[in-house]
Amino acid sequence: MRAARAIAWMLLAAATPAMATHDESLLTAALTRAPGQSLEALRVTYAPGESWFEPAAARHLVSANASDSERVTFLVVFVGKAPN
């Protein structure tokens, strides 16, 4: 999961100014009905006009803040192999 998060942030950094995005970890938890898997939830805030590209096979191809003046906040959820 850390690798997926790192890749996501590298893509974000390539597409947008690094200092414009803020993320806050909300929850990290093991999935009791899926041994070896965990969930991580983040609150991500984009500055006006900022966007993020997700690679092929991701559920959403592009997310963006369409506003030129207001910030937007997304809930981002990663599900994957539990960190060691």
TORKOL-4160 file (C-alpha; in steps of 0.2 Angstrom, whole numbers, padded with zeros to 4 digits, m for minus):
84
<pt num="1" X="0000" Y="0000" Z="0000"/>
<pt num="2" X="0014" Y="0012" Z="0004"/>
<pt num="3" X="0021" Y="0009" Z="m0014"/>
<pt num="4" X="0004" Y="0013" Z="m0022"/>
<pt num="5" X="0003" Y="0029" Z="m0011"/>
<pt num="6" X="0021" Y="0034" Z="m0016"/>
<pt num="7" X="0017" Y="0031" Z="m0035"/>
<pt num="8" X="0001" Y="0041" Z="m0033"/>
<pt num="9" X="0010" Y="0056" Z="m0025"/>
<pt num="10" X="0024" Y="0055" Z="m0038"/>
<pt num="11" X="0010" Y="0057" Z="m0052"/>
<pt num="12" X="0002" Y="0071" Z="m0042"/>
<pt num="13" X="0019" Y="0080" Z="m0040"/>
<pt num="14" X="0022" Y="0078" Z="m0059"/>
<pt num="15" X="0006" Y="0085" Z="m0063"/>
<pt num="16" X="0004" Y="0100" Z="m0051"/>
<pt num="17" X="0014" Y="0111" Z="m0040"/>
<pt num="18" X="0020" Y="0101" Z="m0024"/>
<pt num="19" X="0016" Y="0115" Z="m0012"/>
<pt num="20" X="m0003" Y="0117" Z="m0017"/>
<pt num="21" X="m0009" Y="0100" Z="m0011"/>
<pt num="22" X="m0012" Y="0095" Z="0007"/>
<pt num="23" X="m0016" Y="0077" Z="0013"/>
<pt num="24" X="m0021" Y="0071" Z="0030"/>
<pt num="25" X="m0022" Y="0053" Z="0035"/>
<pt num="26" X="m0039" Y="0049" Z="0043"/>
<pt num="27" X="m0038" Y="0030" Z="0045"/>
<pt num="28" X="m0027" Y="0015" Z="0043"/>
<pt num="29" X="m0034" Y="m0002" Z="0047"/>
<pt num="30" X="m0032" Y="m0020" Z="0044"/>
<pt num="31" X="m0047" Y="m0028" Z="0035"/>
<pt num="32" X="m0052" Y="m0042" Z="0046"/>
<pt num="33" X="m0062" Y="m0052" Z="0033"/>
<pt num="34" X="m0047" Y="m0050" Z="0020"/>
<pt num="35" X="m0031" Y="m0057" Z="0029"/>
<pt num="36" X="m0016" Y="m0048" Z="0024"/>
<pt num="37" X="m0025" Y="m0033" Z="0017"/>
<pt num="38" X="m0028" Y="m0016" Z="0024"/>
<pt num="39" X="m0037" Y="0001" Z="0021"/>
<pt num="40" X="m0030" Y="0018" Z="0021"/>
<pt num="41" X="m0041" Y="0034" Z="0020"/>
<pt num="42" X="m0034" Y="0051" Z="0017"/>
<pt num="43" X="m0042" Y="0068" Z="0015"/>
<pt num="44" X="m0034" Y="0077" Z="0001"/>
<pt num="45" X="m0037" Y="0095" Z="m0003"/>
<pt num="46" X="m0033" Y="0103" Z="m0020"/>
<pt num="47" X="m0029" Y="0121" Z="m0023"/>
<pt num="48" X="m0040" Y="0130" Z="m0036"/>
<pt num="49" X="m0037" Y="0123" Z="m0054"/>
<pt num="50" X="m0026" Y="0109" Z="m0047"/>
<pt num="51" X="m0028" Y="0091" Z="m0054"/>
<pt num="52" X="m0022" Y="0073" Z="m0052"/>
<pt num="53" X="m0020" Y="0059" Z="m0065"/>
<pt num="54" X="m0023" Y="0041" Z="m0061"/>
<pt num="55" X="m0014" Y="0027" Z="m0071"/>
<pt num="56" X="m0023" Y="0015" Z="m0083"/>
<pt num="57" X="m0034" Y="0002" Z="m0074"/>
<pt num="58" X="m0038" Y="0015" Z="m0060"/>
<pt num="59" X="m0056" Y="0017" Z="m0057"/>
<pt num="60" X="m0056" Y="0036" Z="m0061"/>
<pt num="61" X="m0045" Y="0042" Z="m0075"/>
<pt num="62" X="m0044" Y="0060" Z="m0069"/>
<pt num="63" X="m0049" Y="0070" Z="m0054"/>
<pt num="64" X="m0048" Y="0089" Z="m0054"/>
<pt num="65" X="m0054" Y="0105" Z="m0045"/>
<pt num="66" X="m0064" Y="0114" Z="m0058"/>
<pt num="67" X="m0064" Y="0130" Z="m0048"/>
<pt num="68" X="m0053" Y="0144" Z="m0051"/>
<pt num="69" X="m0055" Y="0152" Z="m0034"/>
<pt num="70" X="m0061" Y="0138" Z="m0021"/>
<pt num="71" X="m0052" Y="0123" Z="m0014"/>
<pt num="72" X="m0059" Y="0106" Z="m0015"/>
<pt num="73" X="m0057" Y="0091" Z="m0003"/>
<pt num="74" X="m0058" Y="0073" Z="m0009"/>
<pt num="75" X="m0059" Y="0057" Z="0002"/>
<pt num="76" X="m0046" Y="0045" Z="m0005"/>
<pt num="77" X="m0046" Y="0027" Z="0000"/>
<pt num="78" X="m0032" Y="0014" Z="m0004"/>
<pt num="79" X="m0035" Y="m0005" Z="m0001"/>
<pt num="80" X="m0021" Y="m0016" Z="m0003"/>
<pt num="81" X="m0008" Y="m0027" Z="0004"/>
<pt num="82" X="m0005" Y="m0023" Z="0023"/>
<pt num="83" X="0012" Y="m0014" Z="0027"/>
<pt num="84" X="0025" Y="m0025" Z="0035"/>
